[in-house]
């Protein structure tokens, strides 16, 4: 069936937004095994990665469990209306760049106890982005802690204003960065619990959704999760997505799509769906029907897997794409829905 005029309009908008992005770079391919306990001179990197993936998936609870390496420091501030202060601590995972190893999270307090949500932004988000989400949660009585992802805003490394190393063609470094993100989120959950917040949730957008889901599956203190854009495997999105085409380009001559799915599976949502069975955790997935980055077929496969595992998930499908989900009227619909969801799920 031919696409409707509205779908065509959304897809043109998505492509225009992607084409207008600044500072996009195509970095060289690298195995990067030195970032995940291997050697840069490993003679058979494929065999190493296959062993690594099997061992890591089998011991994912341990792999995602390192604790922060420093005391957590909370500094009062008010850069934005409603902001209470900034939480900083040393990440549990040490990357090659010290600036990336300090975690920054902006806190928007609604109450001194009760419900709180960790908010994860999309790939390449700036310091100010997702603040409106935090203020909305704060307004309905839910405290929000907005985490900066590895290699983003205050954690950006020299000459890389984008988050090139969170999603990049260096396989080992990308695995390390996403592991670091999950461990950082768990550090934030630990801090919220220490402050008296006992009804905890998580919310993520795009790659933040992927990181949020992996954390959700491994962190028992999280009771509810909202995932804006959902898909199967990290590698599936990397290979097929519009916004990751510059990442896949240098990889396509080195590895197959099937290998991309396998190698990045430790930081993918799909392998961990079964961990949610019987937990009673509440989930909401918001998806764009015309999304050229998290394709609808991948979203449907993920949601079907949830159902087959007996994992309950509320779903909101909107006639939009990846970028347009953040624009009115879709952003308003989404905001109302996740606000209502958290209000009831964390009551």
Helices and strands as residue ranges (DSSP letters): H 5-19, G 33-36, H 45-58, H 60-63, E 73-76, E 85-90, G 98-101, E 102-108, E 114-120, H 131-139, E 143-147, G 153-155, H 171-194, E 197-205, H 207-218, E 222-228, H 234-240, H 245-249, H 257-263, G 265-267, G 270-276, E 282-288, H 296-308, E 314-318, G 324-326, H 330-345
